[in-house]
Every structure is written in structure tokens, then in C-alpha cells.
Amino acid sequence: HDMDFIGRICNPVICMAEGKVLAEGTLDEIKANEQVIEAYLGTGLKNKVKAEVGHV
């Protein structure tokens, strides 16, 4: 996603994961949100299926 563009046109920014609101706030708040970081950059949602079947 083009987060700079999103930050210019959206206030608040709403981040969703698995069809649910994960976080809402300014772009800086979203970028610093631990849940967002975990879901999109860490071992969060992208590894969820692997963890559920024991392939991590």
C-alpha cells in the first residue's frame, strides 16, 4: 500500500486484518501500532496458517 498517499487522504486511517478493524488513528499512530506491526511485518497473520498446522 502507498501509505504516504493514504495518510494524505484519510483521517483517521483504519487498518483492517481478517475482516475486522485492527487499529484506527493517524498515519503515525498506525505505523507505530504494535498490533499492526505484528500483523503485517512480524510473525502475525502471514504466518498464522503455518503456526496452526505446526509448520513454523
mmJSON file of the N, C-alpha and C atoms, coordinates in Angstrom:
{"data_MODEL":{"atom_site":{
"group_PDB":["ATOM","ATOM","ATOM","ATOM","ATOM","ATOM","ATOM","ATOM","ATOM","ATOM","ATOM","ATOM","ATOM","ATOM","ATOM","ATOM","ATOM","ATOM","ATOM","ATOM","ATOM","ATOM","ATOM","ATOM","ATOM","ATOM","ATOM","ATOM","ATOM","ATOM","ATOM","ATOM","ATOM","ATOM","ATOM","ATOM","ATOM","ATOM","ATOM","ATOM","ATOM","ATOM","ATOM","ATOM","ATOM","ATOM","ATOM","ATOM","ATOM","ATOM","ATOM","ATOM","ATOM","ATOM","ATOM","ATOM","ATOM","ATOM","ATOM","ATOM","ATOM","ATOM","ATOM","ATOM","ATOM","ATOM","ATOM","ATOM","ATOM","ATOM","ATOM","ATOM","ATOM","ATOM","ATOM","ATOM","ATOM","ATOM","ATOM","ATOM","ATOM","ATOM","ATOM","ATOM","ATOM","ATOM","ATOM","ATOM","ATOM","ATOM","ATOM","ATOM","ATOM","ATOM","ATOM","ATOM","ATOM","ATOM","ATOM","ATOM","ATOM","ATOM","ATOM","ATOM","ATOM","ATOM","ATOM","ATOM","ATOM","ATOM","ATOM","ATOM","ATOM","ATOM","ATOM","ATOM","ATOM","ATOM","ATOM","ATOM","ATOM","ATOM","ATOM","ATOM","ATOM","ATOM","ATOM","ATOM","ATOM","ATOM","ATOM","ATOM","ATOM","ATOM","ATOM","ATOM","ATOM","ATOM","ATOM","ATOM","ATOM","ATOM","ATOM","ATOM","ATOM","ATOM","ATOM","ATOM","ATOM","ATOM","ATOM","ATOM","ATOM","ATOM","ATOM","ATOM","ATOM","ATOM","ATOM","ATOM","ATOM","ATOM","ATOM","ATOM","ATOM","ATOM","ATOM","ATOM"],
"id":[1,2,3,4,5,6,7,8,9,10,11,12,13,14,15,16,17,18,19,20,21,22,23,24,25,26,27,28,29,30,31,32,33,34,35,36,37,38,39,40,41,42,43,44,45,46,47,48,49,50,51,52,53,54,55,56,57,58,59,60,61,62,63,64,65,66,67,68,69,70,71,72,73,74,75,76,77,78,79,80,81,82,83,84,85,86,87,88,89,90,91,92,93,94,95,96,97,98,99,100,101,102,103,104,105,106,107,108,109,110,111,112,113,114,115,116,117,118,119,120,121,122,123,124,125,126,127,128,129,130,131,132,133,134,135,136,137,138,139,140,141,142,143,144,145,146,147,148,149,150,151,152,153,154,155,156,157,158,159,160,161,162,163,164,165,166,167,168],
"type_symbol":["N","C","C","N","C","C","N","C","C","N","C","C","N","C","C","N","C","C","N","C","C","N","C","C","N","C","C","N","C","C","N","C","C","N","C","C","N","C","C","N","C","C","N","C","C","N","C","C","N","C","C","N","C","C","N","C","C","N","C","C","N","C","C","N","C","C","N","C","C","N","C","C","N","C","C","N","C","C","N","C","C","N","C","C","N","C","C","N","C","C","N","C","C","N","C","C","N","C","C","N","C","C","N","C","C","N","C","C","N","C","C","N","C","C","N","C","C","N","C","C","N","C","C","N","C","C","N","C","C","N","C","C","N","C","C","N","C","C","N","C","C","N","C","C","N","C","C","N","C","C","N","C","C","N","C","C","N","C","C","N","C","C","N","C","C","N","C","C"],
"label_atom_id":["N","CA","C","N","CA","C","N","CA","C","N","CA","C","N","CA","C","N","CA","C","N","CA","C","N","CA","C","N","CA","C","N","CA","C","N","CA","C","N","CA","C","N","CA","C","N","CA","C","N","CA","C","N","CA","C","N","CA","C","N","CA","C","N","CA","C","N","CA","C","N","CA","C","N","CA","C","N","CA","C","N","CA","C","N","CA","C","N","CA","C","N","CA","C","N","CA","C","N","CA","C","N","CA","C","N","CA","C","N","CA","C","N","CA","C","N","CA","C","N","CA","C","N","CA","C","N","CA","C","N","CA","C","N","CA","C","N","CA","C","N","CA","C","N","CA","C","N","CA","C","N","CA","C","N","CA","C","N","CA","C","N","CA","C","N","CA","C","N","CA","C","N","CA","C","N","CA","C","N","CA","C","N","CA","C","N","CA","C","N","CA","C","N","CA","C"],
"label_alt_id":[null,null,null,null,null,null,null,null,null,null,null,null,null,null,null,null,null,null,null,null,null,null,null,null,null,null,null,null,null,null,null,null,null,null,null,null,null,null,null,null,null,null,null,null,null,null,null,null,null,null,null,null,null,null,null,null,null,null,null,null,null,null,null,null,null,null,null,null,null,null,null,null,null,null,null,null,null,null,null,null,null,null,null,null,null,null,null,null,null,null,null,null,null,null,null,null,null,null,null,null,null,null,null,null,null,null,null,null,null,null,null,null,null,null,null,null,null,null,null,null,null,null,null,null,null,null,null,null,null,null,null,null,null,null,null,null,null,null,null,null,null,null,null,null,null,null,null,null,null,null,null,null,null,null,null,null,null,null,null,null,null,null,null,null,null,null,null,null],
"label_comp_id":["HIS","HIS","HIS","ASP","ASP","ASP","MET","MET","MET","ASP","ASP","ASP","PHE","PHE","PHE","ILE","ILE","ILE","GLY","GLY","GLY","ARG","ARG","ARG","ILE","ILE","ILE","CYS","CYS","CYS","ASN","ASN","ASN","PRO","PRO","PRO","VAL","VAL","VAL","ILE","ILE","ILE","CYS","CYS","CYS","MET","MET","MET","ALA","ALA","ALA","GLU","GLU","GLU","GLY","GLY","GLY","LYS","LYS","LYS","VAL","VAL","VAL","LEU","LEU","LEU","ALA","ALA","ALA","GLU","GLU","GLU","GLY","GLY","GLY","THR","THR","THR","LEU","LEU","LEU","ASP","ASP","ASP","GLU","GLU","GLU","ILE","ILE","ILE","LYS","LYS","LYS","ALA","ALA","ALA","ASN","ASN","ASN","GLU","GLU","GLU","GLN","GLN","GLN","VAL","VAL","VAL","ILE","ILE","ILE","GLU","GLU","GLU","ALA","ALA","ALA","TYR","TYR","TYR","LEU","LEU","LEU","GLY","GLY","GLY","THR","THR","THR","GLY","GLY","GLY","LEU","LEU","LEU","LYS","LYS","LYS","ASN","ASN","ASN","LYS","LYS","LYS","VAL","VAL","VAL","LYS","LYS","LYS","ALA","ALA","ALA","GLU","GLU","GLU","VAL","VAL","VAL","GLY","GLY","GLY","HIS","HIS","HIS","VAL","VAL","VAL"],
"label_asym_id":["A","A","A","A","A","A","A","A","A","A","A","A","A","A","A","A","A","A","A","A","A","A","A","A","A","A","A","A","A","A","A","A","A","A","A","A","A","A","A","A","A","A","A","A","A","A","A","A","A","A","A","A","A","A","A","A","A","A","A","A","A","A","A","A","A","A","A","A","A","A","A","A","A","A","A","A","A","A","A","A","A","A","A","A","A","A","A","A","A","A","A","A","A","A","A","A","A","A","A","A","A","A","A","A","A","A","A","A","A","A","A","A","A","A","A","A","A","A","A","A","A","A","A","A","A","A","A","A","A","A","A","A","A","A","A","A","A","A","A","A","A","A","A","A","A","A","A","A","A","A","A","A","A","A","A","A","A","A","A","A","A","A","A","A","A","A","A","A"],
"label_entity_id":["1","1","1","1","1","1","1","1","1","1","1","1","1","1","1","1","1","1","1","1","1","1","1","1","1","1","1","1","1","1","1","1","1","1","1","1","1","1","1","1","1","1","1","1","1","1","1","1","1","1","1","1","1","1","1","1","1","1","1","1","1","1","1","1","1","1","1","1","1","1","1","1","1","1","1","1","1","1","1","1","1","1","1","1","1","1","1","1","1","1","1","1","1","1","1","1","1","1","1","1","1","1","1","1","1","1","1","1","1","1","1","1","1","1","1","1","1","1","1","1","1","1","1","1","1","1","1","1","1","1","1","1","1","1","1","1","1","1","1","1","1","1","1","1","1","1","1","1","1","1","1","1","1","1","1","1","1","1","1","1","1","1","1","1","1","1","1","1"],
"label_seq_id":[1,1,1,2,2,2,3,3,3,4,4,4,5,5,5,6,6,6,7,7,7,8,8,8,9,9,9,10,10,10,11,11,11,12,12,12,13,13,13,14,14,14,15,15,15,16,16,16,17,17,17,18,18,18,19,19,19,20,20,20,21,21,21,22,22,22,23,23,23,24,24,24,25,25,25,26,26,26,27,27,27,28,28,28,29,29,29,30,30,30,31,31,31,32,32,32,33,33,33,34,34,34,35,35,35,36,36,36,37,37,37,38,38,38,39,39,39,40,40,40,41,41,41,42,42,42,43,43,43,44,44,44,45,45,45,46,46,46,47,47,47,48,48,48,49,49,49,50,50,50,51,51,51,52,52,52,53,53,53,54,54,54,55,55,55,56,56,56],
"pdbx_PDB_ins_code":[null,null,null,null,null,null,null,null,null,null,null,null,null,null,null,null,null,null,null,null,null,null,null,null,null,null,null,null,null,null,null,null,null,null,null,null,null,null,null,null,null,null,null,null,null,null,null,null,null,null,null,null,null,null,null,null,null,null,null,null,null,null,null,null,null,null,null,null,null,null,null,null,null,null,null,null,null,null,null,null,null,null,null,null,null,null,null,null,null,null,null,null,null,null,null,null,null,null,null,null,null,null,null,null,null,null,null,null,null,null,null,null,null,null,null,null,null,null,null,null,null,null,null,null,null,null,null,null,null,null,null,null,null,null,null,null,null,null,null,null,null,null,null,null,null,null,null,null,null,null,null,null,null,null,null,null,null,null,null,null,null,null,null,null,null,null,null,null],
"Cartn_x":[0.838,0.0,0.881,0.396,1.092,0.649,1.353,0.938,1.023,1.97,2.036,0.773,0.335,-0.897,-2.094,-2.177,-3.282,-3.302,-2.128,-2.038,-2.499,-2.339,-2.766,-4.275,-4.915,-6.347,-7.257,-6.705,-7.529,-7.19,-8.209,-8.031,-9.366,-9.479,-8.419,-8.102,-6.959,-6.581,-7.128,-7.763,-8.293,-7.582,-6.967,-6.243,-7.081,-7.275,-8.08,-7.241,-7.624,-6.987,-8.057,-8.106,-9.081,-10.512,-10.819,-12.168,-12.601,-11.68,-12.003,-11.073,-11.566,-10.738,-9.667,-8.422,-7.287,-6.847,-6.857,-6.424,-7.013,-7.17,-7.676,-6.919,-6.477,-5.762,-5.068,-4.146,-3.36,-2.405,-1.836,-0.878,0.285,0.778,1.883,1.477,0.25,-0.234,-0.337,-0.829,-0.949,0.428,1.38,2.735,3.417,3.051,3.678,2.893,1.729,0.855,1.435,1.654,2.267,1.426,0.106,-0.759,-0.623,-0.531,-0.369,0.989,2.015,3.363,3.392,2.823,2.807,2.03,0.872,0.024,0.638,1.32,1.782,3.282,4.052,5.505,6.163,5.485,6.075,5.64,5.423,5.031,3.527,2.807,1.362,0.602,-0.339,-1.296,-0.651,0.451,1.028,1.55,1.846,2.331,1.293,0.088,-0.945,-1.267,-1.473,-1.833,-0.701,0.53,1.673,1.732,1.496,1.546,0.429,-0.742,-1.879,-1.651,-0.886,-0.631,0.766,1.478,2.774,3.931,3.881,4.953,5.79,5.863,6.629,8.095],
"Cartn_y":[-1.184,0.0,1.244,2.293,3.581,4.35,4.144,4.709,6.229,6.826,8.289,8.852,8.235,8.653,8.476,7.331,7.061,8.094,8.423,9.404,10.79,11.115,12.43,12.509,11.409,11.481,10.906,10.191,9.548,10.078,10.511,10.902,10.67,9.622,8.719,7.636,7.002,5.813,4.616,3.703,2.495,1.303,0.498,-0.686,-1.909,-2.774,-3.973,-5.227,-6.274,-7.583,-8.643,-9.585,-10.675,-10.165,-9.067,-8.533,-7.74,-7.451,-6.7,-5.507,-4.445,-3.271,-3.647,-3.447,-3.754,-2.511,-1.355,-0.111,1.065,2.177,3.406,4.571,5.511,6.675,7.414,8.278,8.992,8.006,8.408,7.537,7.191,8.174,7.904,6.911,7.029,6.083,4.68,4.576,3.269,2.657,3.457,2.956,2.472,3.067,2.712,1.66,1.277,0.355,-1.059,-1.621,-2.947,-4.038,-3.94,-4.944,-4.896,-3.689,-3.534,-4.079,-3.73,-4.215,-5.735,-6.313,-7.771,-8.426,-7.856,-8.45,-8.357,-7.26,-7.041,-7.158,-6.998,-7.038,-8.136,-8.574,-9.56,-10.966,-11.748,-13.145,-13.3,-12.244,-12.223,-13.016,-12.38,-13.059,-13.868,-13.393,-14.113,-15.489,-15.695,-16.99,-17.75,-17.207,-17.81,-19.241,-19.462,-20.799,-21.779,-21.373,-22.248,-22.632,-21.664,-21.933,-22.885,-22.706,-23.553,-25.013,-25.255,-26.632,-27.104,-26.274,-26.67,-26.616,-25.739,-25.631,-24.374,-23.782,-22.541,-22.849],
"Cartn_z":[0.0,0.0,0.0,-0.613,-0.613,0.628,1.719,2.998,3.03,2.306,2.257,1.61,0.521,-0.15,0.778,1.418,2.34,3.46,3.995,5.069,4.652,3.365,2.869,2.677,2.346,2.032,3.121,4.077,5.109,6.495,7.207,8.596,9.293,10.059,10.512,9.482,9.686,8.926,9.7,8.997,9.629,9.02,9.857,9.411,9.762,8.764,8.973,8.768,9.465,9.313,9.509,8.609,8.664,8.778,8.078,8.041,9.252,10.157,11.37,11.506,12.158,12.407,13.42,13.016,13.878,14.638,13.948,14.573,13.814,14.516,13.92,14.534,13.701,14.202,13.079,13.449,12.446,11.786,10.664,9.984,10.908,11.654,12.581,13.663,14.158,15.168,14.589,13.36,12.709,12.489,12.014,11.761,13.038,14.19,15.461,16.244,15.761,16.482,16.466,17.632,17.743,17.083,17.17,16.539,15.019,14.466,13.018,12.587,13.331,13.013,13.051,14.075,14.21,13.068,12.737,11.701,10.314,10.02,8.651,8.456,9.519,9.373,10.184,11.231,12.122,11.783,12.812,12.628,12.747,12.471,12.637,11.598,10.923,10.054,8.943,8.38,7.246,7.64,8.918,9.378,10.194,10.304,11.143,10.715,9.447,8.967,9.232,8.978,9.237,10.708,11.589,13.022,13.437,12.827,13.186,12.808,11.763,11.344,11.747,12.522,13.048,12.076,11.081,10.102,10.248,11.415,11.581,11.684],
"occupancy":[1.0,1.0,1.0,1.0,1.0,1.0,1.0,1.0,1.0,1.0,1.0,1.0,1.0,1.0,1.0,1.0,1.0,1.0,1.0,1.0,1.0,1.0,1.0,1.0,1.0,1.0,1.0,1.0,1.0,1.0,1.0,1.0,1.0,1.0,1.0,1.0,1.0,1.0,1.0,1.0,1.0,1.0,1.0,1.0,1.0,1.0,1.0,1.0,1.0,1.0,1.0,1.0,1.0,1.0,1.0,1.0,1.0,1.0,1.0,1.0,1.0,1.0,1.0,1.0,1.0,1.0,1.0,1.0,1.0,1.0,1.0,1.0,1.0,1.0,1.0,1.0,1.0,1.0,1.0,1.0,1.0,1.0,1.0,1.0,1.0,1.0,1.0,1.0,1.0,1.0,1.0,1.0,1.0,1.0,1.0,1.0,1.0,1.0,1.0,1.0,1.0,1.0,1.0,1.0,1.0,1.0,1.0,1.0,1.0,1.0,1.0,1.0,1.0,1.0,1.0,1.0,1.0,1.0,1.0,1.0,1.0,1.0,1.0,1.0,1.0,1.0,1.0,1.0,1.0,1.0,1.0,1.0,1.0,1.0,1.0,1.0,1.0,1.0,1.0,1.0,1.0,1.0,1.0,1.0,1.0,1.0,1.0,1.0,1.0,1.0,1.0,1.0,1.0,1.0,1.0,1.0,1.0,1.0,1.0,1.0,1.0,1.0,1.0,1.0,1.0,1.0,1.0,1.0],
"B_iso_or_equiv":[0.0,0.0,0.0,0.0,0.0,0.0,0.0,0.0,0.0,0.0,0.0,0.0,0.0,0.0,0.0,0.0,0.0,0.0,0.0,0.0,0.0,0.0,0.0,0.0,0.0,0.0,0.0,0.0,0.0,0.0,0.0,0.0,0.0,0.0,0.0,0.0,0.0,0.0,0.0,0.0,0.0,0.0,0.0,0.0,0.0,0.0,0.0,0.0,0.0,0.0,0.0,0.0,0.0,0.0,0.0,0.0,0.0,0.0,0.0,0.0,0.0,0.0,0.0,0.0,0.0,0.0,0.0,0.0,0.0,0.0,0.0,0.0,0.0,0.0,0.0,0.0,0.0,0.0,0.0,0.0,0.0,0.0,0.0,0.0,0.0,0.0,0.0,0.0,0.0,0.0,0.0,0.0,0.0,0.0,0.0,0.0,0.0,0.0,0.0,0.0,0.0,0.0,0.0,0.0,0.0,0.0,0.0,0.0,0.0,0.0,0.0,0.0,0.0,0.0,0.0,0.0,0.0,0.0,0.0,0.0,0.0,0.0,0.0,0.0,0.0,0.0,0.0,0.0,0.0,0.0,0.0,0.0,0.0,0.0,0.0,0.0,0.0,0.0,0.0,0.0,0.0,0.0,0.0,0.0,0.0,0.0,0.0,0.0,0.0,0.0,0.0,0.0,0.0,0.0,0.0,0.0,0.0,0.0,0.0,0.0,0.0,0.0,0.0,0.0,0.0,0.0,0.0,0.0],
"pdbx_formal_charge":[null,null,null,null,null,null,null,null,null,null,null,null,null,null,null,null,null,null,null,null,null,null,null,null,null,null,null,null,null,null,null,null,null,null,null,null,null,null,null,null,null,null,null,null,null,null,null,null,null,null,null,null,null,null,null,null,null,null,null,null,null,null,null,null,null,null,null,null,null,null,null,null,null,null,null,null,null,null,null,null,null,null,null,null,null,null,null,null,null,null,null,null,null,null,null,null,null,null,null,null,null,null,null,null,null,null,null,null,null,null,null,null,null,null,null,null,null,null,null,null,null,null,null,null,null,null,null,null,null,null,null,null,null,null,null,null,null,null,null,null,null,null,null,null,null,null,null,null,null,null,null,null,null,null,null,null,null,null,null,null,null,null,null,null,null,null,null,null],
"auth_seq_id":[1,1,1,2,2,2,3,3,3,4,4,4,5,5,5,6,6,6,7,7,7,8,8,8,9,9,9,10,10,10,11,11,11,12,12,12,13,13,13,14,14,14,15,15,15,16,16,16,17,17,17,18,18,18,19,19,19,20,20,20,21,21,21,22,22,22,23,23,23,24,24,24,25,25,25,26,26,26,27,27,27,28,28,28,29,29,29,30,30,30,31,31,31,32,32,32,33,33,33,34,34,34,35,35,35,36,36,36,37,37,37,38,38,38,39,39,39,40,40,40,41,41,41,42,42,42,43,43,43,44,44,44,45,45,45,46,46,46,47,47,47,48,48,48,49,49,49,50,50,50,51,51,51,52,52,52,53,53,53,54,54,54,55,55,55,56,56,56],
"auth_comp_id":["HIS","HIS","HIS","ASP","ASP","ASP","MET","MET","MET","ASP","ASP","ASP","PHE","PHE","PHE","ILE","ILE","ILE","GLY","GLY","GLY","ARG","ARG","ARG","ILE","ILE","ILE","CYS","CYS","CYS","ASN","ASN","ASN","PRO","PRO","PRO","VAL","VAL","VAL","ILE","ILE","ILE","CYS","CYS","CYS","MET","MET","MET","ALA","ALA","ALA","GLU","GLU","GLU","GLY","GLY","GLY","LYS","LYS","LYS","VAL","VAL","VAL","LEU","LEU","LEU","ALA","ALA","ALA","GLU","GLU","GLU","GLY","GLY","GLY","THR","THR","THR","LEU","LEU","LEU","ASP","ASP","ASP","GLU","GLU","GLU","ILE","ILE","ILE","LYS","LYS","LYS","ALA","ALA","ALA","ASN","ASN","ASN","GLU","GLU","GLU","GLN","GLN","GLN","VAL","VAL","VAL","ILE","ILE","ILE","GLU","GLU","GLU","ALA","ALA","ALA","TYR","TYR","TYR","LEU","LEU","LEU","GLY","GLY","GLY","THR","THR","THR","GLY","GLY","GLY","LEU","LEU","LEU","LYS","LYS","LYS","ASN","ASN","ASN","LYS","LYS","LYS","VAL","VAL","VAL","LYS","LYS","LYS","ALA","ALA","ALA","GLU","GLU","GLU","VAL","VAL","VAL","GLY","GLY","GLY","HIS","HIS","HIS","VAL","VAL","VAL"],
"auth_asym_id":["A","A","A","A","A","A","A","A","A","A","A","A","A","A","A","A","A","A","A","A","A","A","A","A","A","A","A","A","A","A","A","A","A","A","A","A","A","A","A","A","A","A","A","A","A","A","A","A","A","A","A","A","A","A","A","A","A","A","A","A","A","A","A","A","A","A","A","A","A","A","A","A","A","A","A","A","A","A","A","A","A","A","A","A","A","A","A","A","A","A","A","A","A","A","A","A","A","A","A","A","A","A","A","A","A","A","A","A","A","A","A","A","A","A","A","A","A","A","A","A","A","A","A","A","A","A","A","A","A","A","A","A","A","A","A","A","A","A","A","A","A","A","A","A","A","A","A","A","A","A","A","A","A","A","A","A","A","A","A","A","A","A","A","A","A","A","A","A"],
"auth_atom_id":["N","CA","C","N","CA","C","N","CA","C","N","CA","C","N","CA","C","N","CA","C","N","CA","C","N","CA","C","N","CA","C","N","CA","C","N","CA","C","N","CA","C","N","CA","C","N","CA","C","N","CA","C","N","CA","C","N","CA","C","N","CA","C","N","CA","C","N","CA","C","N","CA","C","N","CA","C","N","CA","C","N","CA","C","N","CA","C","N","CA","C","N","CA","C","N","CA","C","N","CA","C","N","CA","C","N","CA","C","N","CA","C","N","CA","C","N","CA","C","N","CA","C","N","CA","C","N","CA","C","N","CA","C","N","CA","C","N","CA","C","N","CA","C","N","CA","C","N","CA","C","N","CA","C","N","CA","C","N","CA","C","N","CA","C","N","CA","C","N","CA","C","N","CA","C","N","CA","C","N","CA","C","N","CA","C","N","CA","C","N","CA","C","N","CA","C"],
"pdbx_PDB_model_num":[1,1,1,1,1,1,1,1,1,1,1,1,1,1,1,1,1,1,1,1,1,1,1,1,1,1,1,1,1,1,1,1,1,1,1,1,1,1,1,1,1,1,1,1,1,1,1,1,1,1,1,1,1,1,1,1,1,1,1,1,1,1,1,1,1,1,1,1,1,1,1,1,1,1,1,1,1,1,1,1,1,1,1,1,1,1,1,1,1,1,1,1,1,1,1,1,1,1,1,1,1,1,1,1,1,1,1,1,1,1,1,1,1,1,1,1,1,1,1,1,1,1,1,1,1,1,1,1,1,1,1,1,1,1,1,1,1,1,1,1,1,1,1,1,1,1,1,1,1,1,1,1,1,1,1,1,1,1,1,1,1,1,1,1,1,1,1,1]
}}}
